[in-house]
Amino acid sequence: MFTAYPAIFARDRSGTILVRFPDFDDATTEATDDAEAFALAVDCLDETIAYRIASRLALPRASQPRRGQRLVPVPALTAAKAALWESMRQSGATISDLARRLGIQTIQVRRLLDPRHRSRIDMLEAAMAALGRRMVIGAEPTLHAAE
């Protein structure tokens, strides 16, 4: 669900590549070459999602990429935490509710939601299960996958 978002990569007159995400009005970055632009786009998307979770804001579903847009992946741990946050929001569960269901302290749930904290996958799975959800992990080829 929160695994990749479309981005617009456009070169301006000076040659700078400007990147913006149609699903996030406040997410933009710029770079001097394609490789740097893509790496900075991944970082920008990661930071934008982290900010929204920390600010307790809703996360938009990724729109379908349109012609000329590229999909930018969300780092796996951030994607898992985004899915947990949105599951909490949709179910109406608070941090305290989830802590009670898991039998842990609220600080531990806050860490599960913090994209900068290296949470264990089994704890994220348990949190999702406590919300009546299951975590699904997949793999997709990259643009530069080895043949």
N, C-alpha and C positions, 0 to 999 in steps of 0.2 A: 504494500500500500504506500509506504513512504520510502521507496527504494530509489527513485530517480525523478527529476523534474526537468521540463524543457527549459532551455535557455536560448537567448538570441545573442549571437556573436557577430558584432558589426565593427568594421574598421572605419575610423574617422579620417578626416583629411590629413592629419599628421601621421597616420599609420598606426595609431594606438588602437588596440582591440578593446572595445567596450562590451561588457557582458551584463545582461540583465535577465531576470527571471520573471516571466509574465504572472506567475502565481504568487509572487512576493513583491509588492511595490517597493519595498525598502532594500532589496537585495541587488546590489550592483558591484561590479569590480572592473578593473582594466589591466591590460598587460601589453607588452611589446611584441610578443610572438604567440603562435598558436599553442605550443606546449605549455607555456607559462599561463596563458589565458585559461586553458582547461584546468590546470592545477589550482589556480586561484578561484575558479568557478566552484570547484568542489569544496574548497575551504570556505568560500563565501556562503554557499548553501548550508554547510555544516554549522557555521556560526549563526546564521539566520534561524535555523531550526532550534539550536540550543537556546538562543535568546527568547524565542517564542515559548518554549517549554518553561524556562526560568521565569518568564513574565506571566505564565499561566494563560496564554493566549491559544486560540484554536489554530490548528495547522490545516492549511488547505489541502485537498486531494490534488494530486498532480493532474494537470490538464493533458490532453493528448498533444503530442508535439505536432506543430504545423510545419509546412514547407519552410526550409531554411533554419529550423531550430534543431538544436542538438540536445540529447538527453544527458544530464549531469547526474552521476550517481550520488546517493547519500551514503556516507560511511556506515558500515553495518551496525556498529554499536549505537550510533545516533538513530538509525532507522528503527532499531528495536525499542529504543527509549521513546521515540516519537509514537510508535504503535502503542506502547504502554500508556503514555500520556493521553492519547486520543481515546483509548479504551476506558480510561478512568473518566474522562469528560463525558463520553457517551453514556456510561452507566450511572453517572452522577456520584461516583465514589470519591471521597476526599482522601487526602494523604492519611489521615487518622483512621478512616474506614479500612483502607488497604492494610495499614500496619496491624490493626486488630485481626483482620482475616488471616494474615500471615503469621501472627504471633511474634512480631518484631517491633522495634521502636520506630517512631516517625522519622528519625534521622536516617534510618536505613532505607526507608521508602524515598526520602528526598535524594539520597545517593543513587537509587535505582533510576530516578528521573533525570539526574545530572549527566549530560552527555560527556562531561570531562572526567567523570568518575568511572574507573574501569570495573564495572559490575560483572559478576559471574553470570554466565548464560543460564545456569540452573535457577538462579534467583529471579531473573527476568521471566523465565518460564513459569515459575511458581506464582509470581505476581499476576501474570496473564491468566493462569488457571483460576486464581482467586477471583478474577473478574468474569469467569465463565468463557474465557477465550483460550486459544492455543496459538503458540508461535509457530510460524512456518518459515523455513529458510530455503532459499533456492540459489542456483548459480546460473549465470548467463555469460555468454562469450563477450569479451571486450572488443573494441574496435580493432585492436592490434593483437588479437589472440594468435598464439602459435599454431601453425598448421599441423 
